[in-house]
Amino acid sequence: MKIRTQADIVELERVPATDRIRQHTVAEILRDAAASHGNRTAFRFLSGSGPTDPVRDVGYDAMLRRVTQAANLLQAHGIGPDDTVTLLLPGLPETFIALWAAEIAAVANPVNYFLDATQIAGIMKEAGARALIAADASIFPDIWPKVEAIRQAMPGLKVFRIGSDRTATDAVDFETACAQQPDDRLIAPKPLARDTVAALFHTGGTTGLPKLARHTHGALALMAWTNTLMVDLGPGTVLLNPLPQFHVGGSLFGGLAPIANGWTVVIPTPLGARNPNVVRDYWSIVERNRVTVAGAVPTTLAAIMNVPRDGHDLSSLKTFVTGGSTVPVELIRRIEREIGAPVIEGYGMTEVHCYSTMNPLHGERRAGSVGLRMPYTEVRIADVAPDGTIRGDCPTGEIGHVLMRGPQVTPGYLDPRHDRGAMLADGWLDSGDLGRLDAEGYLWLTGRSKDLIIRGGHNIDPIVIEEALSRHPAVETAAAVGLPDSYAGELPMAFVQLRPDAGATSEALREFCRREIPERAAVPVQVVQIPVMPLTGVGKIFKPALRLQAAQLAFEAALAPLRAEGIAATVTVRNDPTHGTLAAVRIAAPSAAAGSRDAIARRCSELLGGYQIRHAIDFE
């Protein structure tokens, strides 16, 4: 059944989810997939982005055998059903094999390998990791030095190595050891049920203290069905997945869901979209591999649209699927106008096992919205008190907290203290985002109630920036917020109030941050000094005011080219009851030399169209 409207979703839900979803566990998904699609290619790994670079295919049958061997290997090394296995692995077929083996035999814990060793060790300790599977220098050179540091911090850790670097001593060669295990059965199968924990995914920022969301086998099985339902292209679909597998988009929509449906997943080099050559050769990759669905975060979409497409046959491409942060409406329109493939924008969270809403490929796609709710996932817009009390639903079109409930929602964080403020009464999850629902059930995001900065789909915890700046002797208070950016969605920036009689330049404070903040992506691109930090009535920093100020700075800079052309334009960024935030542009009556009003308005929209914040243009 193709999903076109909210009514189609309601009709599907007449059958309970437990009756509709045949598989209950990851093991059953992989077993059924191999039985149904054994002669198909499950994974295609591109060692490089060029046409002569080696390509390696892994079939469905081979995939299942290797997952079985890997699960047996973990058990043979004393890893039990309740033990946690951390993965530090870039984009490889082996990454999915190790992930699923750990979920079947134990509990998987994929971690962002770009974090520093101290942060990774902190996440592993929180997860109670007993084993680590990591890529050696033959695959990606930056990971193994961190492994050595982690081993010093966690004595007794069992370490498995993927790759061909024989200098990585005192680690089990994962692939060689797997080959010695039976591939037709699990030696000591772990009892699996819908509510069995399969994985712990870290969230709440790529920096800062870890929050580990529990993923269950039943929720993953439901996700594998719902997350491809809105696209509904059937077996034989080819998905280009350039996302990292420590992210739910890369591992769930980009892995488990397509495999459950008989798709082929193309992995473009270990670094995916972080590899500049993949971006440069993107359209060639699509053409050579007959890609049907291209997955990408908004920053990648913006980057590839600057790559020449002339001469490439893109007729296989049916759609782009995106998420992670809001896609600028103008970018969606440009892609659909120039390429002819619809852009399917969705919205999800680690806590909801990937996508919870999505625009339907076969129904109306509303640019700027994140679509309709997934079947069996309830979405409501509510008035939520500071203590987490749900005071009631907001009327249609009114902005409130985006809440979700259903079997795809996490049962909670590993540390129950993190549930406070997120896991609300009656099973509702507070996403931390603000939004509104229209009359047809489409969700429109308008802002965030929490403070996370989302840079190109990656979360940055502002407290790490704030704590670093607070260690500077000249800083009295600091607050980090997102600076709107037409490419990354947001970039980290900070406002500081200096101590009386203290002095420090903004560049000196940025250089201090470079030394103090281990995650390069979290270093603020701007540090702005203000005389007095805005405060709430109880003395807390009032970040909504700072976010407006940051947006004002971004839009002032964006309009500079227009002013350089002699056109007097002012912008005021303000709160708006419909859009959450609106950039109101006012343009003085243009001279004849400046061009017509329509031409100036088009030029203004070109400059501002890449931003997630909406804009409106008015002439004096």
C-alpha positions as CSV (number, residue, x, y, z in Angstrom):
1,M,0.0,0.0,0.0
2,K,1.4,3.4,-1.0
3,I,1.2,6.2,1.5
4,R,-0.3,9.3,0.1
5,T,-2.2,10.9,2.9
6,Q,-2.7,10.8,6.7
7,A,-5.9,8.7,6.0
8,D,-3.7,6.0,4.5
9,I,-1.7,5.8,7.7
10,V,-4.8,5.5,9.8
11,E,-6.1,2.8,7.6
12,L,-2.8,0.8,8.0
13,E,-3.1,1.1,11.7
14,R,-6.3,-0.8,11.8
15,V,-4.0,-3.9,12.0
16,P,-1.9,-3.8,15.2
17,A,1.8,-3.4,14.6
18,T,2.6,-6.7,16.3
19,D,0.4,-8.5,13.8
20,R,1.6,-6.6,10.8
21,I,5.4,-6.9,11.4
22,R,6.4,-10.5,10.8
23,Q,9.9,-10.1,12.2
24,H,10.5,-9.4,15.9
25,T,14.3,-9.2,15.9
26,V,17.3,-8.1,13.9
27,A,18.2,-11.8,13.5
28,E,14.9,-12.6,11.9
29,I,15.2,-9.6,9.6
30,L,18.5,-10.8,8.3
31,R,17.4,-14.4,8.0
32,D,14.3,-13.5,6.0
33,A,16.2,-11.1,3.8
34,A,18.8,-13.7,2.9
35,A,16.0,-16.2,2.2
36,S,14.1,-13.8,-0.1
37,H,17.0,-12.0,-1.8
38,G,19.9,-14.4,-1.6
39,N,20.9,-13.8,-5.2
40,R,21.0,-10.0,-4.9
41,T,23.8,-7.8,-3.8
42,A,23.4,-6.5,-0.3
43,F,26.4,-4.1,-0.1
44,R,28.6,-2.6,-2.8
45,F,31.7,-1.0,-1.3
46,L,33.5,1.6,-3.4
47,S,37.2,1.7,-2.3
48,G,37.5,5.0,-4.2
49,S,35.3,7.4,-6.0
50,G,36.7,7.0,-9.5
51,P,35.5,4.6,-12.3
52,T,38.7,2.4,-12.1
53,D,38.8,2.1,-8.3
54,P,38.1,-1.4,-7.0
55,V,34.5,-2.4,-6.1
56,R,33.6,-5.1,-3.7
57,D,30.1,-6.7,-3.6
58,V,28.7,-8.7,-0.7
59,G,25.6,-10.8,-1.4
60,Y,22.7,-11.4,0.9
61,D,23.7,-15.0,1.6
62,A,27.3,-14.1,2.3
63,M,26.1,-11.2,4.5
64,L,24.1,-13.6,6.7
65,R,26.9,-16.1,7.0
66,R,29.4,-13.5,8.0
67,V,27.0,-12.0,10.6
68,T,26.6,-15.5,12.1
69,Q,30.3,-16.1,12.2
70,A,30.9,-12.7,13.9
71,A,28.2,-13.4,16.5
72,N,29.8,-16.7,17.2
73,L,33.2,-15.1,17.5
74,L,32.0,-12.7,20.1
75,Q,30.5,-15.5,22.1
76,A,33.7,-17.6,21.8
77,H,35.7,-14.7,23.3
78,G,33.5,-14.6,26.4
79,I,31.2,-11.8,25.3
80,G,27.8,-12.5,26.9
81,P,24.2,-11.5,26.1
82,D,24.3,-8.5,28.4
83,D,27.8,-7.3,27.5
84,T,28.3,-4.2,25.4
85,V,30.5,-4.1,22.3
86,T,31.7,-0.7,21.1
87,L,32.4,-0.1,17.4
88,L,34.8,2.5,16.0
89,L,34.3,1.8,12.3
90,P,33.9,3.9,9.2
91,G,31.8,3.0,6.2
92,L,32.4,-0.7,5.3
93,P,30.3,-3.8,4.8
94,E,32.1,-5.1,7.8
95,T,30.7,-2.2,9.9
96,F,27.2,-3.5,9.4
97,I,28.3,-7.1,9.9
98,A,29.9,-6.2,13.2
99,L,27.0,-4.0,14.3
100,W,24.4,-6.7,13.6
101,A,26.5,-9.5,15.1
102,A,26.9,-7.4,18.3
103,E,23.1,-6.8,18.4
104,I,22.4,-10.5,18.0
105,A,25.0,-11.8,20.4
106,A,25.3,-8.9,22.9
107,V,24.6,-5.2,22.9
108,A,26.1,-2.9,20.2
109,N,27.5,0.5,20.9
110,P,28.5,2.4,17.7
111,V,30.5,5.5,18.6
112,N,31.7,8.6,16.6
113,Y,35.3,7.8,15.9
114,F,36.0,11.5,15.2
115,L,35.7,12.2,19.0
116,D,38.9,12.2,21.0
117,A,40.0,9.1,22.9
118,T,38.9,10.6,26.3
119,Q,35.4,11.2,25.1
120,I,35.2,7.8,23.5
121,A,36.4,6.1,26.6
122,G,33.8,8.1,28.6
123,I,31.0,6.8,26.4
124,M,32.4,3.2,26.6
125,K,32.5,3.4,30.4
126,E,29.0,4.7,30.5
127,A,27.9,1.8,28.3
128,G,29.9,-0.8,30.3
129,A,31.8,-1.9,27.2
130,R,33.7,-5.2,27.5
131,A,34.8,-5.4,23.9
132,L,35.9,-3.0,21.1
133,I,35.9,-3.6,17.3
134,A,37.9,-0.9,15.5
135,A,39.4,-0.2,12.1
136,D,43.2,-0.1,11.8
137,A,45.4,2.3,9.9
138,S,45.0,0.4,6.6
139,I,41.4,1.6,6.5
140,F,41.5,4.9,8.3
141,P,44.6,6.1,10.1
142,D,43.1,8.2,12.9
143,I,41.3,5.5,14.7
144,W,43.9,3.1,16.0
145,P,46.0,5.7,18.0
146,K,42.7,6.4,19.9
147,V,42.3,2.6,20.5
148,E,45.7,2.4,22.1
149,A,44.8,5.3,24.4
150,I,41.4,3.8,25.3
151,R,43.1,0.5,26.2
152,Q,45.2,2.4,28.7
153,A,42.1,3.8,30.3
154,M,40.2,0.5,30.2
155,P,42.4,-2.4,31.1
156,G,40.9,-5.8,30.3
157,L,39.1,-4.6,27.2
158,K,38.9,-7.2,24.5
159,V,39.9,-5.6,21.2
160,F,39.2,-6.8,17.7
161,R,40.9,-5.3,14.6
162,I,39.4,-4.9,11.1
163,G,41.9,-4.2,8.4
164,S,45.3,-5.4,7.1
165,D,47.7,-3.5,9.3
166,R,49.7,-6.2,11.1
167,T,51.5,-3.7,13.2
168,A,48.3,-3.3,15.3
169,T,49.4,-5.8,17.9
170,D,47.6,-7.4,20.8
171,A,44.3,-7.3,19.0
172,V,42.2,-10.2,17.5
173,D,42.2,-10.1,13.7
174,F,38.4,-9.9,13.3
175,E,38.1,-11.2,9.7
176,T,40.6,-14.1,10.1
177,A,39.0,-15.1,13.4
178,C,35.5,-14.9,12.0
179,A,36.4,-17.3,9.2
180,Q,37.2,-20.0,11.8
181,Q,33.6,-19.8,13.2
182,P,30.6,-21.8,12.0
183,D,28.5,-19.8,9.5
184,D,25.3,-21.9,9.4
185,R,24.1,-21.6,13.0
186,L,24.6,-19.6,16.2
187,I,26.6,-21.7,18.7
188,A,25.0,-20.1,21.8
189,P,22.1,-18.0,20.6
190,K,21.0,-15.2,22.8
191,P,17.3,-15.2,23.7
192,L,15.8,-12.4,21.7
193,A,12.4,-10.7,22.0
194,R,10.8,-7.5,20.9
195,D,11.9,-5.7,24.1
196,T,15.4,-7.1,24.2
197,V,18.0,-4.2,24.0
198,A,20.0,-4.4,20.8
199,A,22.1,-1.3,20.9
200,L,23.1,1.8,22.8
201,F,23.4,4.8,20.5
202,H,25.0,8.0,22.0
203,T,23.1,11.2,21.6
204,G,22.9,14.7,23.1
205,G,25.8,16.0,21.2
206,T,29.1,14.9,19.6
207,T,30.7,16.5,22.6
208,G,29.9,16.6,26.3
209,L,28.6,13.9,28.6
210,P,27.1,10.9,26.8
211,K,23.4,10.1,26.8
212,L,22.9,6.5,25.6
213,A,19.5,5.8,24.1
214,R,18.5,2.1,24.2
215,H,17.4,0.5,20.9
216,T,15.3,-2.6,21.1
217,H,14.9,-5.4,18.5
218,G,11.2,-4.9,18.1
219,A,11.5,-1.2,17.5
220,L,14.3,-1.8,14.9
221,A,12.0,-4.3,13.2
222,L,9.2,-1.8,13.0
223,M,11.6,0.9,11.8
224,A,12.8,-1.3,9.0
225,W,9.3,-1.4,7.7
226,T,8.1,2.1,8.4
227,N,11.2,4.0,7.3
228,T,11.0,2.6,3.7
229,L,7.2,2.7,3.5
230,M,7.0,6.4,2.5
231,V,9.4,5.7,-0.4
232,D,8.0,2.2,-1.3
233,L,10.2,1.4,-4.3
234,G,10.5,-2.4,-3.6
235,P,13.3,-5.0,-4.0
236,G,16.1,-4.1,-6.4
237,T,16.3,-0.4,-5.3
238,V,19.8,0.9,-5.0
239,L,20.5,3.3,-2.1
240,L,23.6,5.5,-2.0
241,N,24.5,5.8,1.6
242,P,27.3,8.3,2.3
243,L,26.4,8.7,6.0
244,P,28.5,7.4,9.0
245,Q,27.2,4.2,10.7
246,F,27.5,5.6,14.2
247,H,24.5,7.8,13.2
248,V,21.0,6.3,13.0
249,G,20.5,7.7,9.5
250,G,23.6,5.8,8.3
251,S,23.0,2.6,10.1
252,L,19.2,2.3,10.2
253,F,17.7,4.0,7.2
254,G,21.1,3.5,5.4
255,G,21.5,-0.2,6.4
256,L,18.9,-2.3,8.3
257,A,15.8,-0.9,6.6
258,P,17.0,-1.3,3.0
259,I,18.4,-4.7,3.6
260,A,15.1,-5.8,5.1
261,N,13.5,-4.8,1.8
262,G,15.9,-6.3,-0.7
263,W,17.7,-3.2,-1.6
264,T,21.4,-2.8,-2.5
265,V,23.4,-0.3,-0.3
266,V,26.3,1.4,-2.0
267,I,28.9,2.6,0.4
268,P,31.1,5.3,-1.2
269,T,34.5,4.9,0.5
270,P,35.0,4.6,4.3
271,L,34.5,8.3,4.8
272,G,31.4,8.7,2.6
273,A,30.4,12.3,2.2
274,R,33.3,13.5,4.4
275,N,35.6,12.4,1.5
276,P,35.8,15.4,-0.9
277,N,36.4,13.1,-3.8
278,V,33.0,11.5,-3.2
279,V,31.3,14.9,-3.5
280,R,33.4,15.7,-6.5
281,D,32.5,12.4,-8.3
282,Y,29.0,12.2,-6.9
283,W,27.1,12.2,-10.2
284,S,29.5,9.7,-11.7
285,I,28.9,7.4,-8.7
286,V,25.1,7.7,-9.2
287,E,25.5,6.9,-12.9
288,R,27.8,4.0,-12.6
289,N,25.9,2.2,-9.9
290,R,22.4,3.0,-11.2
291,V,21.4,4.6,-7.9
292,T,17.7,4.8,-7.2
293,V,17.6,6.6,-3.9
294,A,20.3,9.0,-2.8
295,G,20.6,9.6,0.9
296,A,22.2,12.8,2.1
297,V,22.1,15.4,4.8
298,P,21.3,19.0,3.7
299,T,24.9,20.1,3.6
300,T,25.8,17.3,1.2
301,L,22.8,18.2,-1.0
302,A,24.0,21.8,-1.1
303,A,27.6,20.7,-2.0
304,I,26.7,18.2,-4.8
305,M,24.5,20.8,-6.5
306,N,27.6,22.8,-7.1
307,V,29.2,19.8,-8.9
308,P,28.8,19.8,-12.7
309,R,26.2,17.2,-13.9
310,D,26.7,17.6,-17.7
311,G,27.1,14.3,-19.5
312,H,25.9,12.1,-16.7
313,D,23.0,9.7,-17.1
314,L,20.9,10.2,-13.9
315,S,17.8,8.5,-15.2
316,S,18.0,5.8,-12.5
317,L,17.6,8.4,-9.7
318,K,14.0,8.4,-8.4
319,T,14.4,10.5,-5.2
320,F,16.6,12.1,-2.6
321,V,15.9,11.2,1.1
322,T,17.3,13.7,3.6
323,G,17.1,14.7,7.3
324,G,19.3,15.6,10.2
325,S,18.5,19.3,10.0
326,T,15.9,21.3,8.1
327,V,16.5,21.6,4.3
328,P,16.2,25.1,2.9
329,V,13.1,25.3,0.8
330,E,15.0,27.0,-2.1
331,L,17.4,24.1,-2.2
332,I,14.6,21.6,-2.5
333,R,13.1,23.6,-5.3
334,R,16.4,23.9,-7.1
335,I,17.1,20.1,-6.9
336,E,13.6,19.2,-8.1
337,R,13.7,21.8,-10.9
338,E,17.2,21.0,-12.2
339,I,17.4,17.2,-11.7
340,G,13.7,16.2,-11.7
341,A,14.1,13.9,-8.7
342,P,11.8,14.7,-5.8
343,V,13.4,15.5,-2.4
344,I,11.9,13.5,0.5
345,E,12.5,15.4,3.7
346,G,12.0,13.6,7.0
347,Y,12.5,14.1,10.7
348,G,13.8,11.7,13.3
349,M,15.9,11.2,16.3
350,T,18.2,8.6,17.8
351,E,15.5,8.2,20.5
352,V,12.9,7.2,17.8
353,H,15.1,4.6,16.0
354,C,15.6,7.0,13.0
355,Y,12.7,8.6,11.1
356,S,9.4,9.4,12.8
357,T,7.9,11.6,10.0
358,M,8.5,11.8,6.3
359,N,7.0,13.4,3.2
360,P,5.4,10.7,1.1
361,L,7.0,10.1,-2.3
362,H,3.7,9.0,-3.8
363,G,1.7,11.8,-2.1
364,E,1.9,15.5,-1.7
365,R,5.4,16.7,-0.6
366,R,5.2,20.0,1.2
367,A,8.5,21.8,0.9
368,G,9.6,23.2,4.3
369,S,7.6,20.5,6.2
370,V,9.1,17.2,7.5
371,G,6.0,15.3,6.4
372,L,3.5,13.0,7.9
373,R,4.0,10.8,10.9
374,M,5.1,7.2,10.4
375,P,2.5,4.5,11.0
376,Y,2.2,3.5,14.7
377,T,4.0,6.6,15.8
378,E,1.8,9.3,17.4
379,V,2.9,12.9,17.0
380,R,1.3,15.7,19.0
381,I,2.0,19.4,19.5
382,A,1.7,20.2,23.2
383,D,2.0,23.0,25.8
384,V,4.7,21.6,28.1
385,A,5.5,23.1,31.4
386,P,9.2,23.6,32.5
387,D,8.8,20.6,34.8
388,G,7.7,18.4,32.0
389,T,4.0,18.4,32.7
390,I,1.9,18.2,29.6
391,R,-0.6,21.0,30.0
392,G,-2.6,20.2,26.9
393,D,-2.6,20.1,23.1
394,C,-2.0,23.1,21.0
395,P,-4.6,24.0,18.3
396,T,-3.9,23.2,14.7
397,G,-1.3,25.6,13.3
398,E,-0.1,26.7,16.8
399,I,3.5,26.2,17.8
400,G,4.4,23.9,20.7
401,H,6.6,21.1,21.8
402,V,6.8,18.2,19.4
403,L,6.0,15.0,21.3
404,M,6.1,11.4,20.1
405,R,4.8,8.1,21.4
406,G,4.7,4.5,20.1
407,P,6.6,1.3,19.8
408,Q,9.4,3.0,17.7
409,V,10.2,5.3,20.7
410,T,13.1,4.3,22.9
411,P,12.2,2.7,26.3
412,G,14.5,5.3,27.8
413,Y,18.2,6.1,28.3
414,L,20.7,3.8,29.9
415,D,21.1,6.2,32.8
416,P,17.5,6.9,34.0
417,R,18.6,10.4,35.2
418,H,18.6,11.4,31.5
419,D,14.9,10.5,31.2
420,R,14.0,13.6,33.2
421,G,12.6,16.2,30.9
422,A,12.5,13.9,27.9
423,M,10.4,10.9,28.9
424,L,7.1,12.4,29.9
425,A,3.9,11.0,31.3
426,D,2.0,8.3,29.5
427,G,4.9,7.3,27.3
428,W,5.4,10.6,25.5
429,L,8.9,11.6,24.4
430,D,9.6,15.4,24.3
431,S,11.8,15.8,21.2
432,G,13.1,19.1,22.4
433,D,12.0,20.6,19.2
434,L,9.2,23.1,18.6
435,G,6.8,22.8,15.7
436,R,3.2,22.9,14.5
437,L,0.9,20.5,12.7
438,D,-1.3,21.7,9.8
439,A,-4.8,20.5,9.1
440,E,-3.6,17.6,6.9
441,G,-1.2,16.3,9.5
442,Y,2.1,17.6,8.1
443,L,4.7,18.6,10.7
444,W,6.5,21.9,10.4
445,L,9.5,22.5,12.7
446,T,10.0,26.0,13.9
447,G,12.8,25.9,16.4
448,R,14.1,24.0,19.4
449,S,13.3,24.1,23.0
450,K,16.6,22.5,23.9
451,D,20.0,24.1,23.2
452,L,21.7,21.7,20.9
453,I,23.5,23.2,17.9
454,I,23.0,21.1,14.8
455,R,25.9,21.5,12.4
456,G,25.3,19.7,9.1
457,G,23.3,17.0,10.9
458,H,25.7,16.6,13.8
459,N,24.8,17.6,17.3
460,I,27.1,19.9,19.3
461,D,26.5,20.4,23.0
462,P,26.8,24.1,23.8
463,I,27.9,23.5,27.3
464,V,31.3,22.3,26.1
465,I,31.9,25.7,24.4
466,E,30.6,27.6,27.4
467,E,32.8,25.7,29.9
468,A,35.8,26.2,27.7
469,L,35.3,30.0,27.5
470,S,34.5,30.2,31.2
471,R,38.0,28.9,31.9
472,H,39.4,32.0,30.3
473,P,40.4,34.6,32.9
474,A,38.8,37.5,31.1
475,V,35.4,35.8,30.7
476,E,32.6,36.3,33.2
477,T,29.8,34.5,31.4
478,A,29.5,32.7,28.1
479,A,26.6,31.3,26.1
480,A,26.8,29.3,22.9
481,V,24.1,29.2,20.3
482,G,23.7,28.2,16.6
483,L,24.6,30.8,14.0
484,P,22.4,30.3,10.9
485,D,24.4,29.1,7.9
486,S,23.2,28.5,4.4
487,Y,25.4,25.5,4.0
488,A,25.6,23.7,7.4
489,G,22.3,24.8,8.8
490,E,24.0,26.1,11.9
491,L,27.5,26.8,13.0
492,P,28.5,27.2,16.7
493,M,29.1,30.7,17.9
494,A,29.4,32.2,21.4
495,F,28.4,35.4,23.2
496,V,30.6,36.5,26.1
497,Q,30.4,39.0,28.8
498,L,33.9,40.0,30.1
499,R,34.9,40.5,33.7
500,P,35.1,44.2,34.8
501,D,38.4,45.7,33.8
502,A,39.4,42.6,31.8
503,G,40.3,42.6,28.2
504,A,40.5,40.0,25.4
505,T,39.9,40.2,21.7
506,S,37.4,38.0,20.1
507,E,40.1,36.3,18.0
508,A,42.1,35.5,21.2
509,L,39.0,33.9,22.7
510,R,38.5,31.8,19.6
511,E,42.2,30.7,19.7
512,F,41.6,29.8,23.3
513,C,38.7,27.6,22.3
514,R,40.8,25.9,19.6
515,R,43.1,24.8,22.4
516,E,40.5,23.9,24.9
517,I,37.8,22.2,22.9
518,P,38.8,18.7,21.6
519,E,36.1,18.5,18.9
520,R,37.1,20.7,16.0
521,A,33.5,21.0,14.8
522,A,32.5,22.6,18.1
523,V,35.0,25.5,18.0
524,P,32.9,28.6,17.6
525,V,33.2,30.4,14.3
526,Q,32.5,33.7,16.0
527,V,32.9,35.0,19.6
528,V,30.9,38.1,20.1
529,Q,31.4,40.3,23.1
530,I,28.3,41.9,24.6
531,P,28.1,44.3,27.6
532,V,25.4,42.5,29.5
533,M,24.2,38.9,29.1
534,P,20.4,38.7,28.7
535,L,18.9,36.9,31.7
536,T,15.5,35.4,32.7
537,G,13.6,36.5,35.8
538,V,15.4,33.8,37.8
539,G,18.8,34.8,36.6
540,K,19.4,32.2,33.9
541,I,20.8,33.2,30.5
542,F,18.0,33.9,28.1
543,K,19.1,32.1,25.0
544,P,16.1,32.9,22.8
545,A,17.3,36.5,22.7
546,L,20.8,35.4,21.8
547,R,19.5,33.2,19.0
548,L,17.7,36.1,17.5
549,Q,20.8,38.2,17.8
550,A,22.8,35.4,16.1
551,A,20.3,35.2,13.3
552,Q,20.4,39.0,12.9
553,L,24.2,38.8,12.4
554,A,23.9,36.0,9.9
555,F,21.2,37.8,7.8
556,E,23.1,41.2,8.0
557,A,26.1,39.5,6.5
558,A,24.1,37.7,3.9
559,L,22.6,40.9,2.6
560,A,26.0,42.6,2.3
561,P,26.4,41.8,-1.4
562,L,23.0,43.5,-2.1
563,R,24.2,46.6,-0.3
564,A,27.4,46.5,-2.2
565,E,25.3,46.8,-5.4
566,G,23.9,50.1,-4.1
567,I,20.5,48.7,-2.9
568,A,19.5,49.9,0.6
569,A,18.2,46.8,2.5
570,T,17.6,46.4,6.2
571,V,16.6,43.2,8.0
572,T,15.0,42.5,11.3
573,V,14.9,39.0,12.7
574,R,11.9,38.5,15.0
575,N,9.7,35.9,16.5
576,D,6.8,34.9,14.3
577,P,3.6,33.0,15.3
578,T,3.6,30.9,12.1
579,H,7.2,30.3,11.3
580,G,8.8,30.5,14.7
581,T,11.4,33.0,13.5
582,L,11.2,35.3,10.5
583,A,13.7,37.5,8.8
584,A,11.8,40.6,7.6
585,V,13.7,42.4,4.8
586,R,12.8,46.0,4.0
587,I,14.2,47.5,0.7
588,A,14.2,51.2,0.0
589,A,12.6,52.3,-3.3
590,P,15.1,51.2,-5.9
591,S,16.6,53.6,-8.5
592,A,16.2,52.8,-12.1
593,A,19.9,51.7,-12.2
594,A,19.3,49.2,-9.4
595,G,16.8,47.3,-11.5
596,S,13.1,46.4,-11.1
597,R,11.5,45.4,-7.9
598,D,11.0,41.8,-9.1
599,A,14.7,41.5,-10.1
600,I,15.8,42.9,-6.7
601,A,13.4,40.5,-4.9
602,R,14.8,37.5,-6.8
603,R,18.4,38.6,-6.0
604,C,17.5,38.9,-2.3
605,S,15.9,35.5,-2.3
606,E,19.0,34.0,-3.9
607,L,21.1,35.4,-1.0
608,L,18.7,34.3,1.7
609,G,17.0,31.2,0.2
610,G,19.6,28.8,1.6
611,Y,18.8,29.5,5.2
612,Q,16.4,27.4,7.3
613,I,14.9,30.6,8.7
614,R,12.1,32.0,6.5
615,H,12.3,35.5,5.1
616,A,9.8,38.0,3.8
617,I,10.6,40.9,1.5
618,D,8.9,44.3,1.5
619,F,9.6,47.5,-0.4
620,E,9.2,51.0,1.0
